[in-house]
């Protein structure tokens, strides 16, 4: 019975669900996918690392859910942990936005560093993100609770086949990549070009995205608190 339910979702359909549902994903993940890159974006490699890790986490959750016989996300203590993680991510994004507001563009007016940098070297060496930072942020994003992601995970868990369940989640994640990747690339472009007042405005936008992520995390955590499935 459960296998039949899972068999309804084919790999092409999982991909199409990701493509068409990506705008819904932005409602939950725009703060992470965009806000992080406005402050820390450093090129296409970071974007691919971020979303590659996000999709890998999807696959791991799907496979683990099928192995355990039930979807693991939004369940008991794991669901509560997801809410806390999302709130933590929201606070981190707010912090990134505030750093842009206080120190726009990473250069102080009147100092030798204030001279325009060559176009090919726009990022300050002192603020260049670590290579693993995008992977950590992507893993956070992969654990963010999302109704659409959970619906695919439920279908995958119903197959009782870890390999297929993980593959369904990965293919779904690949479907979200065009939209989510574009948001991250837009954030990176803003990061490279924003200076002065524009950097402060970008920082304010990141703070708003962070507050939204914090709010969504609190709402989800509050719902999980109302459940008894620890």
Biotite code that builds the C-alpha atoms (Angstrom):
import biotite.structure as struc

atoms = struc.array([
    struc.Atom([0.000, 0.000, 0.000], chain_id="A", res_id=1, res_name="UNK", atom_name="CA", element="C"),
    struc.Atom([2.687, 2.471, 1.002], chain_id="A", res_id=2, res_name="UNK", atom_name="CA", element="C"),
    struc.Atom([4.830, 1.448, -1.972], chain_id="A", res_id=3, res_name="UNK", atom_name="CA", element="C"),
    struc.Atom([1.977, 2.238, -4.323], chain_id="A", res_id=4, res_name="UNK", atom_name="CA", element="C"),
    struc.Atom([1.590, 5.652, -2.796], chain_id="A", res_id=5, res_name="UNK", atom_name="CA", element="C"),
    struc.Atom([5.296, 6.349, -3.260], chain_id="A", res_id=6, res_name="UNK", atom_name="CA", element="C"),
    struc.Atom([5.249, 4.972, -6.818], chain_id="A", res_id=7, res_name="UNK", atom_name="CA", element="C"),
    struc.Atom([2.883, 7.775, -7.843], chain_id="A", res_id=8, res_name="UNK", atom_name="CA", element="C"),
    struc.Atom([5.826, 10.170, -7.751], chain_id="A", res_id=9, res_name="UNK", atom_name="CA", element="C"),
    struc.Atom([8.240, 9.592, -10.628], chain_id="A", res_id=10, res_name="UNK", atom_name="CA", element="C"),
    struc.Atom([11.633, 11.240, -10.965], chain_id="A", res_id=11, res_name="UNK", atom_name="CA", element="C"),
    struc.Atom([10.474, 13.594, -13.783], chain_id="A", res_id=12, res_name="UNK", atom_name="CA", element="C"),
    struc.Atom([7.451, 14.584, -11.691], chain_id="A", res_id=13, res_name="UNK", atom_name="CA", element="C"),
    struc.Atom([9.679, 15.238, -8.663], chain_id="A", res_id=14, res_name="UNK", atom_name="CA", element="C"),
    struc.Atom([11.858, 17.496, -10.816], chain_id="A", res_id=15, res_name="UNK", atom_name="CA", element="C"),
    struc.Atom([8.818, 19.323, -12.234], chain_id="A", res_id=16, res_name="UNK", atom_name="CA", element="C"),
    struc.Atom([7.481, 19.798, -8.683], chain_id="A", res_id=17, res_name="UNK", atom_name="CA", element="C"),
    struc.Atom([10.765, 21.439, -7.766], chain_id="A", res_id=18, res_name="UNK", atom_name="CA", element="C"),
    struc.Atom([10.684, 23.736, -10.809], chain_id="A", res_id=19, res_name="UNK", atom_name="CA", element="C"),
    struc.Atom([7.069, 24.819, -10.332], chain_id="A", res_id=20, res_name="UNK", atom_name="CA", element="C"),
    struc.Atom([7.216, 24.938, -6.549], chain_id="A", res_id=21, res_name="UNK", atom_name="CA", element="C"),
    struc.Atom([10.419, 26.948, -6.300], chain_id="A", res_id=22, res_name="UNK", atom_name="CA", element="C"),
    struc.Atom([8.535, 30.217, -5.761], chain_id="A", res_id=23, res_name="UNK", atom_name="CA", element="C"),
    struc.Atom([6.928, 28.651, -2.701], chain_id="A", res_id=24, res_name="UNK", atom_name="CA", element="C"),
    struc.Atom([10.399, 27.649, -1.504], chain_id="A", res_id=25, res_name="UNK", atom_name="CA", element="C"),
    struc.Atom([11.473, 31.281, -1.721], chain_id="A", res_id=26, res_name="UNK", atom_name="CA", element="C"),
    struc.Atom([8.821, 32.178, 0.823], chain_id="A", res_id=27, res_name="UNK", atom_name="CA", element="C"),
    struc.Atom([10.623, 30.025, 3.368], chain_id="A", res_id=28, res_name="UNK", atom_name="CA", element="C"),
    struc.Atom([14.224, 30.231, 2.175], chain_id="A", res_id=29, res_name="UNK", atom_name="CA", element="C"),
    struc.Atom([14.676, 33.634, 0.515], chain_id="A", res_id=30, res_name="UNK", atom_name="CA", element="C"),
    struc.Atom([16.370, 35.018, 3.616], chain_id="A", res_id=31, res_name="UNK", atom_name="CA", element="C"),
    struc.Atom([18.925, 32.220, 3.596], chain_id="A", res_id=32, res_name="UNK", atom_name="CA", element="C"),
    struc.Atom([19.409, 31.886, -0.164], chain_id="A", res_id=33, res_name="UNK", atom_name="CA", element="C"),
    struc.Atom([19.586, 35.645, -0.791], chain_id="A", res_id=34, res_name="UNK", atom_name="CA", element="C"),
    struc.Atom([20.620, 37.263, 2.469], chain_id="A", res_id=35, res_name="UNK", atom_name="CA", element="C"),
    struc.Atom([23.715, 35.127, 2.929], chain_id="A", res_id=36, res_name="UNK", atom_name="CA", element="C"),
    struc.Atom([25.052, 35.987, -0.516], chain_id="A", res_id=37, res_name="UNK", atom_name="CA", element="C"),
    struc.Atom([24.376, 39.716, -0.227], chain_id="A", res_id=38, res_name="UNK", atom_name="CA", element="C"),
    struc.Atom([26.882, 39.759, 2.630], chain_id="A", res_id=39, res_name="UNK", atom_name="CA", element="C"),
    struc.Atom([29.140, 36.793, 1.850], chain_id="A", res_id=40, res_name="UNK", atom_name="CA", element="C"),
    struc.Atom([28.670, 35.998, -1.838], chain_id="A", res_id=41, res_name="UNK", atom_name="CA", element="C"),
    struc.Atom([31.941, 35.296, -3.622], chain_id="A", res_id=42, res_name="UNK", atom_name="CA", element="C"),
    struc.Atom([31.073, 33.829, -7.003], chain_id="A", res_id=43, res_name="UNK", atom_name="CA", element="C"),
    struc.Atom([29.488, 30.941, -8.838], chain_id="A", res_id=44, res_name="UNK", atom_name="CA", element="C"),
    struc.Atom([31.558, 28.354, -6.974], chain_id="A", res_id=45, res_name="UNK", atom_name="CA", element="C"),
    struc.Atom([30.087, 29.450, -3.644], chain_id="A", res_id=46, res_name="UNK", atom_name="CA", element="C"),
    struc.Atom([26.575, 29.365, -5.110], chain_id="A", res_id=47, res_name="UNK", atom_name="CA", element="C"),
    struc.Atom([27.103, 25.822, -6.414], chain_id="A", res_id=48, res_name="UNK", atom_name="CA", element="C"),
    struc.Atom([28.622, 24.726, -3.091], chain_id="A", res_id=49, res_name="UNK", atom_name="CA", element="C"),
    struc.Atom([25.721, 26.225, -1.149], chain_id="A", res_id=50, res_name="UNK", atom_name="CA", element="C"),
    struc.Atom([22.975, 24.644, -3.231], chain_id="A", res_id=51, res_name="UNK", atom_name="CA", element="C"),
    struc.Atom([24.880, 21.410, -3.766], chain_id="A", res_id=52, res_name="UNK", atom_name="CA", element="C"),
    struc.Atom([25.036, 20.955, -0.002], chain_id="A", res_id=53, res_name="UNK", atom_name="CA", element="C"),
    struc.Atom([21.373, 21.927, 0.348], chain_id="A", res_id=54, res_name="UNK", atom_name="CA", element="C"),
    struc.Atom([20.343, 19.287, -2.185], chain_id="A", res_id=55, res_name="UNK", atom_name="CA", element="C"),
    struc.Atom([22.654, 16.703, -0.597], chain_id="A", res_id=56, res_name="UNK", atom_name="CA", element="C"),
    struc.Atom([20.922, 17.266, 2.754], chain_id="A", res_id=57, res_name="UNK", atom_name="CA", element="C"),
    struc.Atom([17.575, 16.720, 1.012], chain_id="A", res_id=58, res_name="UNK", atom_name="CA", element="C"),
    struc.Atom([18.841, 13.394, -0.293], chain_id="A", res_id=59, res_name="UNK", atom_name="CA", element="C"),
    struc.Atom([20.170, 12.287, 3.099], chain_id="A", res_id=60, res_name="UNK", atom_name="CA", element="C"),
    struc.Atom([16.892, 13.161, 4.814], chain_id="A", res_id=61, res_name="UNK", atom_name="CA", element="C"),
    struc.Atom([14.903, 11.304, 2.157], chain_id="A", res_id=62, res_name="UNK", atom_name="CA", element="C"),
    struc.Atom([17.039, 8.166, 2.366], chain_id="A", res_id=63, res_name="UNK", atom_name="CA", element="C"),
    struc.Atom([17.053, 8.200, 6.177], chain_id="A", res_id=64, res_name="UNK", atom_name="CA", element="C"),
    struc.Atom([13.285, 8.634, 6.233], chain_id="A", res_id=65, res_name="UNK", atom_name="CA", element="C"),
    struc.Atom([12.737, 5.619, 3.988], chain_id="A", res_id=66, res_name="UNK", atom_name="CA", element="C"),
    struc.Atom([15.171, 3.590, 6.084], chain_id="A", res_id=67, res_name="UNK", atom_name="CA", element="C"),
    struc.Atom([13.309, 4.517, 9.275], chain_id="A", res_id=68, res_name="UNK", atom_name="CA", element="C"),
    struc.Atom([9.921, 3.882, 7.692], chain_id="A", res_id=69, res_name="UNK", atom_name="CA", element="C"),
    struc.Atom([8.653, 7.447, 8.155], chain_id="A", res_id=70, res_name="UNK", atom_name="CA", element="C"),
    struc.Atom([9.516, 10.988, 7.138], chain_id="A", res_id=71, res_name="UNK", atom_name="CA", element="C"),
    struc.Atom([12.076, 12.380, 9.568], chain_id="A", res_id=72, res_name="UNK", atom_name="CA", element="C"),
    struc.Atom([11.549, 16.081, 8.991], chain_id="A", res_id=73, res_name="UNK", atom_name="CA", element="C"),
    struc.Atom([8.833, 17.830, 10.977], chain_id="A", res_id=74, res_name="UNK", atom_name="CA", element="C"),
    struc.Atom([8.665, 14.917, 13.437], chain_id="A", res_id=75, res_name="UNK", atom_name="CA", element="C"),
    struc.Atom([8.843, 15.402, 17.203], chain_id="A", res_id=76, res_name="UNK", atom_name="CA", element="C"),
    struc.Atom([12.198, 16.544, 18.542], chain_id="A", res_id=77, res_name="UNK", atom_name="CA", element="C"),
    struc.Atom([13.606, 16.786, 15.002], chain_id="A", res_id=78, res_name="UNK", atom_name="CA", element="C"),
    struc.Atom([10.835, 19.193, 14.033], chain_id="A", res_id=79, res_name="UNK", atom_name="CA", element="C"),
    struc.Atom([11.489, 21.307, 17.107], chain_id="A", res_id=80, res_name="UNK", atom_name="CA", element="C"),
    struc.Atom([15.183, 21.301, 16.271], chain_id="A", res_id=81, res_name="UNK", atom_name="CA", element="C"),
    struc.Atom([14.357, 22.506, 12.768], chain_id="A", res_id=82, res_name="UNK", atom_name="CA", element="C"),
    struc.Atom([12.408, 25.429, 14.216], chain_id="A", res_id=83, res_name="UNK", atom_name="CA", element="C"),
    struc.Atom([15.298, 26.364, 16.508], chain_id="A", res_id=84, res_name="UNK", atom_name="CA", element="C"),
    struc.Atom([17.764, 26.029, 13.634], chain_id="A", res_id=85, res_name="UNK", atom_name="CA", element="C"),
    struc.Atom([15.646, 28.313, 11.470], chain_id="A", res_id=86, res_name="UNK", atom_name="CA", element="C"),
    struc.Atom([15.493, 30.933, 14.243], chain_id="A", res_id=87, res_name="UNK", atom_name="CA", element="C"),
    struc.Atom([19.262, 30.701, 14.651], chain_id="A", res_id=88, res_name="UNK", atom_name="CA", element="C"),
    struc.Atom([19.679, 31.165, 10.902], chain_id="A", res_id=89, res_name="UNK", atom_name="CA", element="C"),
    struc.Atom([17.382, 34.207, 11.043], chain_id="A", res_id=90, res_name="UNK", atom_name="CA", element="C"),
    struc.Atom([19.502, 35.784, 13.778], chain_id="A", res_id=91, res_name="UNK", atom_name="CA", element="C"),
    struc.Atom([22.645, 35.097, 11.759], chain_id="A", res_id=92, res_name="UNK", atom_name="CA", element="C"),
    struc.Atom([21.136, 36.770, 8.677], chain_id="A", res_id=93, res_name="UNK", atom_name="CA", element="C"),
    struc.Atom([20.120, 39.792, 10.751], chain_id="A", res_id=94, res_name="UNK", atom_name="CA", element="C"),
    struc.Atom([23.713, 40.004, 11.968], chain_id="A", res_id=95, res_name="UNK", atom_name="CA", element="C"),
    struc.Atom([25.026, 39.878, 8.398], chain_id="A", res_id=96, res_name="UNK", atom_name="CA", element="C"),
    struc.Atom([22.639, 42.648, 7.382], chain_id="A", res_id=97, res_name="UNK", atom_name="CA", element="C"),
    struc.Atom([23.641, 44.820, 10.338], chain_id="A", res_id=98, res_name="UNK", atom_name="CA", element="C"),
    struc.Atom([27.302, 44.422, 9.417], chain_id="A", res_id=99, res_name="UNK", atom_name="CA", element="C"),
    struc.Atom([26.497, 45.838, 5.972], chain_id="A", res_id=100, res_name="UNK", atom_name="CA", element="C"),
    struc.Atom([24.640, 48.785, 7.502], chain_id="A", res_id=101, res_name="UNK", atom_name="CA", element="C"),
    struc.Atom([27.446, 49.621, 9.933], chain_id="A", res_id=102, res_name="UNK", atom_name="CA", element="C"),
    struc.Atom([30.285, 49.066, 7.514], chain_id="A", res_id=103, res_name="UNK", atom_name="CA", element="C"),
    struc.Atom([28.917, 49.357, 3.961], chain_id="A", res_id=104, res_name="UNK", atom_name="CA", element="C"),
    struc.Atom([31.191, 47.909, 1.298], chain_id="A", res_id=105, res_name="UNK", atom_name="CA", element="C"),
    struc.Atom([33.847, 47.114, 3.875], chain_id="A", res_id=106, res_name="UNK", atom_name="CA", element="C"),
    struc.Atom([35.737, 50.411, 3.298], chain_id="A", res_id=107, res_name="UNK", atom_name="CA", element="C"),
    struc.Atom([35.912, 53.535, 5.422], chain_id="A", res_id=108, res_name="UNK", atom_name="CA", element="C"),
    struc.Atom([35.606, 56.920, 3.732], chain_id="A", res_id=109, res_name="UNK", atom_name="CA", element="C"),
    struc.Atom([38.809, 58.930, 3.795], chain_id="A", res_id=110, res_name="UNK", atom_name="CA", element="C"),
    struc.Atom([41.144, 56.001, 4.433], chain_id="A", res_id=111, res_name="UNK", atom_name="CA", element="C"),
    struc.Atom([43.643, 54.672, 1.859], chain_id="A", res_id=112, res_name="UNK", atom_name="CA", element="C"),
    struc.Atom([41.368, 51.668, 1.408], chain_id="A", res_id=113, res_name="UNK", atom_name="CA", element="C"),
    struc.Atom([38.609, 54.011, 0.216], chain_id="A", res_id=114, res_name="UNK", atom_name="CA", element="C"),
    struc.Atom([40.220, 54.292, -3.219], chain_id="A", res_id=115, res_name="UNK", atom_name="CA", element="C"),
    struc.Atom([38.215, 52.397, -5.839], chain_id="A", res_id=116, res_name="UNK", atom_name="CA", element="C"),
    struc.Atom([39.423, 48.840, -6.099], chain_id="A", res_id=117, res_name="UNK", atom_name="CA", element="C"),
    struc.Atom([40.115, 47.291, -9.505], chain_id="A", res_id=118, res_name="UNK", atom_name="CA", element="C"),
    struc.Atom([36.977, 45.778, -10.971], chain_id="A", res_id=119, res_name="UNK", atom_name="CA", element="C"),
    struc.Atom([38.360, 42.257, -10.717], chain_id="A", res_id=120, res_name="UNK", atom_name="CA", element="C"),
    struc.Atom([39.051, 42.624, -6.983], chain_id="A", res_id=121, res_name="UNK", atom_name="CA", element="C"),
    struc.Atom([35.864, 43.840, -5.374], chain_id="A", res_id=122, res_name="UNK", atom_name="CA", element="C"),
    struc.Atom([35.874, 41.792, -2.179], chain_id="A", res_id=123, res_name="UNK", atom_name="CA", element="C"),
    struc.Atom([37.983, 42.808, 0.789], chain_id="A", res_id=124, res_name="UNK", atom_name="CA", element="C"),
    struc.Atom([40.473, 40.070, 1.720], chain_id="A", res_id=125, res_name="UNK", atom_name="CA", element="C"),
    struc.Atom([39.609, 40.572, 5.366], chain_id="A", res_id=126, res_name="UNK", atom_name="CA", element="C"),
    struc.Atom([35.932, 39.871, 4.798], chain_id="A", res_id=127, res_name="UNK", atom_name="CA", element="C"),
    struc.Atom([36.271, 37.076, 2.225], chain_id="A", res_id=128, res_name="UNK", atom_name="CA", element="C"),
    struc.Atom([34.165, 34.137, 3.465], chain_id="A", res_id=129, res_name="UNK", atom_name="CA", element="C"),
    struc.Atom([35.837, 30.828, 4.266], chain_id="A", res_id=130, res_name="UNK", atom_name="CA", element="C"),
    struc.Atom([35.523, 28.108, 1.574], chain_id="A", res_id=131, res_name="UNK", atom_name="CA", element="C"),
    struc.Atom([33.388, 25.944, 3.874], chain_id="A", res_id=132, res_name="UNK", atom_name="CA", element="C"),
    struc.Atom([31.021, 28.760, 4.884], chain_id="A", res_id=133, res_name="UNK", atom_name="CA", element="C"),
    struc.Atom([28.757, 28.301, 1.849], chain_id="A", res_id=134, res_name="UNK", atom_name="CA", element="C"),
    struc.Atom([28.512, 24.560, 2.571], chain_id="A", res_id=135, res_name="UNK", atom_name="CA", element="C"),
    struc.Atom([27.482, 25.192, 6.188], chain_id="A", res_id=136, res_name="UNK", atom_name="CA", element="C"),
    struc.Atom([24.887, 27.766, 5.095], chain_id="A", res_id=137, res_name="UNK", atom_name="CA", element="C"),
    struc.Atom([23.569, 25.366, 2.449], chain_id="A", res_id=138, res_name="UNK", atom_name="CA", element="C"),
    struc.Atom([23.210, 22.602, 5.045], chain_id="A", res_id=139, res_name="UNK", atom_name="CA", element="C"),
    struc.Atom([21.205, 25.015, 7.222], chain_id="A", res_id=140, res_name="UNK", atom_name="CA", element="C"),
    struc.Atom([18.987, 25.735, 4.224], chain_id="A", res_id=141, res_name="UNK", atom_name="CA", element="C"),
    struc.Atom([18.477, 22.030, 3.579], chain_id="A", res_id=142, res_name="UNK", atom_name="CA", element="C"),
    struc.Atom([17.162, 21.554, 7.113], chain_id="A", res_id=143, res_name="UNK", atom_name="CA", element="C"),
    struc.Atom([14.731, 24.485, 6.969], chain_id="A", res_id=144, res_name="UNK", atom_name="CA", element="C"),
    struc.Atom([11.160, 23.205, 7.340], chain_id="A", res_id=145, res_name="UNK", atom_name="CA", element="C"),
    struc.Atom([9.129, 23.539, 4.147], chain_id="A", res_id=146, res_name="UNK", atom_name="CA", element="C"),
    struc.Atom([5.747, 22.002, 3.392], chain_id="A", res_id=147, res_name="UNK", atom_name="CA", element="C"),
    struc.Atom([6.635, 21.289, -0.236], chain_id="A", res_id=148, res_name="UNK", atom_name="CA", element="C"),
    struc.Atom([9.886, 19.540, 0.696], chain_id="A", res_id=149, res_name="UNK", atom_name="CA", element="C"),
    struc.Atom([8.085, 17.481, 3.310], chain_id="A", res_id=150, res_name="UNK", atom_name="CA", element="C"),
    struc.Atom([5.437, 16.374, 0.790], chain_id="A", res_id=151, res_name="UNK", atom_name="CA", element="C"),
    struc.Atom([8.195, 14.939, -1.418], chain_id="A", res_id=152, res_name="UNK", atom_name="CA", element="C"),
    struc.Atom([9.886, 13.371, 1.616], chain_id="A", res_id=153, res_name="UNK", atom_name="CA", element="C"),
    struc.Atom([6.619, 11.657, 2.593], chain_id="A", res_id=154, res_name="UNK", atom_name="CA", element="C"),
    struc.Atom([6.302, 10.180, -0.884], chain_id="A", res_id=155, res_name="UNK", atom_name="CA", element="C"),
    struc.Atom([9.902, 9.027, -0.699], chain_id="A", res_id=156, res_name="UNK", atom_name="CA", element="C"),
    struc.Atom([9.534, 7.477, 2.746], chain_id="A", res_id=157, res_name="UNK", atom_name="CA", element="C"),
    struc.Atom([6.467, 5.573, 1.537], chain_id="A", res_id=158, res_name="UNK", atom_name="CA", element="C"),
    struc.Atom([8.613, 3.665, -0.972], chain_id="A", res_id=159, res_name="UNK", atom_name="CA", element="C"),
    struc.Atom([10.619, 2.067, 1.879], chain_id="A", res_id=160, res_name="UNK", atom_name="CA", element="C"),
    struc.Atom([13.560, 2.243, -0.551], chain_id="A", res_id=161, res_name="UNK", atom_name="CA", element="C"),
    struc.Atom([16.317, 4.533, 0.799], chain_id="A", res_id=162, res_name="UNK", atom_name="CA", element="C"),
    struc.Atom([18.069, 4.838, -2.559], chain_id="A", res_id=163, res_name="UNK", atom_name="CA", element="C"),
    struc.Atom([14.919, 5.813, -4.449], chain_id="A", res_id=164, res_name="UNK", atom_name="CA", element="C"),
    struc.Atom([13.707, 8.112, -1.658], chain_id="A", res_id=165, res_name="UNK", atom_name="CA", element="C"),
    struc.Atom([17.052, 9.903, -1.577], chain_id="A", res_id=166, res_name="UNK", atom_name="CA", element="C"),
    struc.Atom([17.066, 10.171, -5.369], chain_id="A", res_id=167, res_name="UNK", atom_name="CA", element="C"),
    struc.Atom([13.552, 11.631, -5.401], chain_id="A", res_id=168, res_name="UNK", atom_name="CA", element="C"),
    struc.Atom([14.629, 14.315, -2.944], chain_id="A", res_id=169, res_name="UNK", atom_name="CA", element="C"),
    struc.Atom([17.800, 15.097, -4.900], chain_id="A", res_id=170, res_name="UNK", atom_name="CA", element="C"),
    struc.Atom([15.902, 15.388, -8.203], chain_id="A", res_id=171, res_name="UNK", atom_name="CA", element="C"),
    struc.Atom([13.313, 17.596, -6.517], chain_id="A", res_id=172, res_name="UNK", atom_name="CA", element="C"),
    struc.Atom([16.138, 19.782, -5.179], chain_id="A", res_id=173, res_name="UNK", atom_name="CA", element="C"),
    struc.Atom([17.632, 20.047, -8.664], chain_id="A", res_id=174, res_name="UNK", atom_name="CA", element="C"),
    struc.Atom([14.282, 21.324, -9.872], chain_id="A", res_id=175, res_name="UNK", atom_name="CA", element="C"),
    struc.Atom([14.461, 24.189, -7.372], chain_id="A", res_id=176, res_name="UNK", atom_name="CA", element="C"),
    struc.Atom([18.018, 25.062, -8.415], chain_id="A", res_id=177, res_name="UNK", atom_name="CA", element="C"),
    struc.Atom([17.260, 27.520, -11.279], chain_id="A", res_id=178, res_name="UNK", atom_name="CA", element="C"),
    struc.Atom([15.111, 29.808, -9.101], chain_id="A", res_id=179, res_name="UNK", atom_name="CA", element="C"),
    struc.Atom([17.052, 29.425, -5.869], chain_id="A", res_id=180, res_name="UNK", atom_name="CA", element="C"),
    struc.Atom([20.372, 29.761, -7.697], chain_id="A", res_id=181, res_name="UNK", atom_name="CA", element="C"),
    struc.Atom([19.199, 32.943, -9.410], chain_id="A", res_id=182, res_name="UNK", atom_name="CA", element="C"),
    struc.Atom([18.319, 34.458, -6.036], chain_id="A", res_id=183, res_name="UNK", atom_name="CA", element="C"),
    struc.Atom([21.780, 33.611, -4.718], chain_id="A", res_id=184, res_name="UNK", atom_name="CA", element="C"),
    struc.Atom([23.499, 35.001, -7.815], chain_id="A", res_id=185, res_name="UNK", atom_name="CA", element="C"),
    struc.Atom([21.467, 38.187, -7.463], chain_id="A", res_id=186, res_name="UNK", atom_name="CA", element="C"),
    struc.Atom([22.649, 38.472, -3.876], chain_id="A", res_id=187, res_name="UNK", atom_name="CA", element="C"),
    struc.Atom([26.235, 37.963, -5.036], chain_id="A", res_id=188, res_name="UNK", atom_name="CA", element="C"),
    struc.Atom([25.855, 40.703, -7.674], chain_id="A", res_id=189, res_name="UNK", atom_name="CA", element="C"),
    struc.Atom([24.550, 43.093, -5.027], chain_id="A", res_id=190, res_name="UNK", atom_name="CA", element="C"),
    struc.Atom([27.465, 42.136, -2.781], chain_id="A", res_id=191, res_name="UNK", atom_name="CA", element="C"),
    struc.Atom([29.993, 43.012, -5.495], chain_id="A", res_id=192, res_name="UNK", atom_name="CA", element="C"),
    struc.Atom([28.429, 46.328, -6.491], chain_id="A", res_id=193, res_name="UNK", atom_name="CA", element="C"),
    struc.Atom([26.807, 47.823, -3.407], chain_id="A", res_id=194, res_name="UNK", atom_name="CA", element="C"),
    struc.Atom([28.755, 50.661, -1.808], chain_id="A", res_id=195, res_name="UNK", atom_name="CA", element="C"),
    struc.Atom([27.859, 53.494, 0.560], chain_id="A", res_id=196, res_name="UNK", atom_name="CA", element="C"),
    struc.Atom([24.149, 54.233, 0.727], chain_id="A", res_id=197, res_name="UNK", atom_name="CA", element="C"),
    struc.Atom([23.307, 51.321, -1.571], chain_id="A", res_id=198, res_name="UNK", atom_name="CA", element="C"),
    struc.Atom([25.187, 48.935, 0.691], chain_id="A", res_id=199, res_name="UNK", atom_name="CA", element="C"),
    struc.Atom([23.209, 50.239, 3.680], chain_id="A", res_id=200, res_name="UNK", atom_name="CA", element="C"),
    struc.Atom([19.949, 49.719, 1.801], chain_id="A", res_id=201, res_name="UNK", atom_name="CA", element="C"),
    struc.Atom([21.060, 46.211, 0.860], chain_id="A", res_id=202, res_name="UNK", atom_name="CA", element="C"),
    struc.Atom([21.915, 45.603, 4.514], chain_id="A", res_id=203, res_name="UNK", atom_name="CA", element="C"),
    struc.Atom([18.452, 46.782, 5.542], chain_id="A", res_id=204, res_name="UNK", atom_name="CA", element="C"),
    struc.Atom([16.888, 44.364, 3.048], chain_id="A", res_id=205, res_name="UNK", atom_name="CA", element="C"),
    struc.Atom([18.978, 41.533, 4.484], chain_id="A", res_id=206, res_name="UNK", atom_name="CA", element="C"),
    struc.Atom([17.865, 42.440, 8.015], chain_id="A", res_id=207, res_name="UNK", atom_name="CA", element="C"),
    struc.Atom([14.220, 42.271, 6.870], chain_id="A", res_id=208, res_name="UNK", atom_name="CA", element="C"),
    struc.Atom([14.852, 38.855, 5.294], chain_id="A", res_id=209, res_name="UNK", atom_name="CA", element="C"),
    struc.Atom([16.498, 37.705, 8.520], chain_id="A", res_id=210, res_name="UNK", atom_name="CA", element="C"),
    struc.Atom([13.583, 38.883, 10.632], chain_id="A", res_id=211, res_name="UNK", atom_name="CA", element="C"),
    struc.Atom([11.201, 37.052, 8.313], chain_id="A", res_id=212, res_name="UNK", atom_name="CA", element="C"),
    struc.Atom([13.254, 33.860, 8.660], chain_id="A", res_id=213, res_name="UNK", atom_name="CA", element="C"),
    struc.Atom([13.263, 34.323, 12.444], chain_id="A", res_id=214, res_name="UNK", atom_name="CA", element="C"),
    struc.Atom([9.477, 34.746, 12.434], chain_id="A", res_id=215, res_name="UNK", atom_name="CA", element="C"),
    struc.Atom([8.901, 31.677, 10.253], chain_id="A", res_id=216, res_name="UNK", atom_name="CA", element="C"),
    struc.Atom([11.160, 29.652, 12.549], chain_id="A", res_id=217, res_name="UNK", atom_name="CA", element="C"),
    struc.Atom([9.271, 30.777, 15.639], chain_id="A", res_id=218, res_name="UNK", atom_name="CA", element="C"),
    struc.Atom([5.883, 29.941, 14.064], chain_id="A", res_id=219, res_name="UNK", atom_name="CA", element="C"),
    struc.Atom([7.103, 26.478, 13.106], chain_id="A", res_id=220, res_name="UNK", atom_name="CA", element="C"),
    struc.Atom([8.674, 25.870, 16.531], chain_id="A", res_id=221, res_name="UNK", atom_name="CA", element="C"),
    struc.Atom([5.458, 26.967, 18.244], chain_id="A", res_id=222, res_name="UNK", atom_name="CA", element="C"),
    struc.Atom([3.488, 24.470, 16.142], chain_id="A", res_id=223, res_name="UNK", atom_name="CA", element="C"),
    struc.Atom([5.943, 21.697, 17.051], chain_id="A", res_id=224, res_name="UNK", atom_name="CA", element="C"),
    struc.Atom([5.600, 22.570, 20.743], chain_id="A", res_id=225, res_name="UNK", atom_name="CA", element="C"),
    struc.Atom([1.885, 21.891, 20.451], chain_id="A", res_id=226, res_name="UNK", atom_name="CA", element="C"),
    struc.Atom([2.554, 18.333, 19.328], chain_id="A", res_id=227, res_name="UNK", atom_name="CA", element="C"),
    struc.Atom([3.213, 15.466, 21.708], chain_id="A", res_id=228, res_name="UNK", atom_name="CA", element="C"),
    struc.Atom([5.361, 13.319, 19.412], chain_id="A", res_id=229, res_name="UNK", atom_name="CA", element="C"),
    struc.Atom([8.712, 13.865, 21.083], chain_id="A", res_id=230, res_name="UNK", atom_name="CA", element="C"),
])
